[in-house]
């Protein structure tokens, strides 16, 4: 079994989601939101860093997956998101964990089947895939979707490696 921490970084709310890969199944472990409010920006970054270190200490993931920053309409927002992402990355890298990064479109494609899916669709599919009694809060659902994307990507790469080995044997 392998435990994956998915992170959806944000300068006000950072979502986290933890799943375990049990064979071909993904099993929900925990999820939540780190809410840092409207305080001083440097203090918010420190809160993200500290609280993610607590999540890592409590759940001991073997893998971490995080959403890549994308350039939106507002460059200032993208810069703040990048800072929050940096605080999250530092928190997990200090624990010696390796990190995989996925774009929002890759995450939605792996989870919903469409790179242009909306938040409600992501919440619904996360609920269905992990057999949750209710849809998780949007930021937590996004983080769980990041973790699911990592699992699906690893499974696909594993299948490709097997196919390449089999093709090499036939030559």
N, C-alpha and C positions, 0 to 999 in steps of 0.2 A: 504494500500500500504506500502511496506517496501523497504527501500533503502539499497543496498549492495555495499560496496567498495571492489573491488578485487585488490590485489597488487602482482605484479611480481617483486620481489626484484633483484637488480643488483648493482654492485659496480660502474658502469659507467652510466648505464641507468636503472632506476626503472620505470616500467610501472604501471599505475593505470587505473582502469575502474570502472565506476559507473553505475549500472542498478537499475531499480525499478521493483519489483514484483507486477504486477497488476492482481490479480486472478491467472490464470494459465499462463499468459503471462509475459515475461520479456521484459522490455522496456529500450532502451538505454537512458542514461542521459548525460554522458560525459566520456571522456578518454583522456589520454595523457602520456607523458614521462617526467620524471625528469632526465635531462641530467646534470651530474656533471663533466664531462670532465676528464682531466688527472692531476688535481691538487693534492695537498697533501691529503693523504688518510683520515686523521681525518677531514679535511675541507669538503671532499666529503660526509662523513657520516653525518656531521652537516647539509649540504644542503638537503640530503634525509629527515632527521628529520624535518627540518624547512618547506620544501615544502609540505611534507605530512600533516603536521599540518594545513597548509593553505588550502589544498584540503578538509580536514575534516571540517574546519570552513566554507568553501564556500558551500559544498554540504550536510553536516549534515547526514551522513549515520547512520543507526541503527545497521548494522552488518558489520563486516570486515572479509574477507577471504584472506588468504595469502598462497603462495606456500611454501612448506617445502623445506629445503636444501637437496640436494642429493650429495653423494660423487662421484665426477667425477674422471677423470684420474689425475688431478692436485690438490693435497691437498692445495696448496697455494691459488688457485682460490676458492676452497670450503670455506676456512677460510674467504676470503674477502667477498664472497657472504653471509656467516653467519653474518659477521659484518654489512653489508648493511641491511640484514633482521632484525637484532637486532635494528638498528636505526629506521626502519619502524615500528616495533612492539612497541617500546617506544613511538613513535609519536602518535599512535592510542590508546595505553593503557593509556596514560596521559589524554586522552579525556574521559576515562571511558568506552570505547567500548570493547565488548568481541570479541575475535578473534577465527575463525575456521581455521584449517590448513589442506591442502590437498597436496598429493604427485603429482609430474608431471604426473604420469601414471593415477591417479584418475581424474585429471583435463581433460586430453585428452580423457579418457574413457567416462566421463560425457558429454563432448562437441562434440566429433567427433565420438565416438563409438569404438575407438581403443586406447589402452594405449600406442601404439607405433606410433601415428600419427606425421607427420612432421609439422613444423611451418606453411607452406603454407596451409595445411589442416585445422589447427586451425584457421588461418585467414579467410579462406573461410567459415567455419561453423559459426564463430562468426558473420561474415557479414550476412549470411543467417538467423541465428536464431534471430538476432536483427534487421533484415531488413534495413541494412545500405546501402547507395548508393555505397560505395566503401569499400574495405578491409582496416581495420585500420592498422597502423604501427605495426610491429611484437610484440614489447614489450607491447604496449597498447592492442593488440588483446589477448596476453597471460593473461594480467590482467583481461580483460573482461571475458575470459574463466574461470578464477578462480572464479569470481563472479557468472557466470552461473553454475559452478560446485556446488557452495554453494546452489543455488536455487534448482537445480535438486536433490541434496542430501537431502535437507529439505523436498522437496515434497515426495521423496521416503520414508523417515522416517515417515512422516505424514501418508502415505498410509499404512505402516506397523503397526503403532499404531492403526489405524482404524480397520485393519484386526484382530489384536490381541484382541481388544475390542469385535468385533463381534464374534470371536471364543470363548471368555470367556462367552458370553451371552448364547451360545448354550449348554454349559455344564450343 
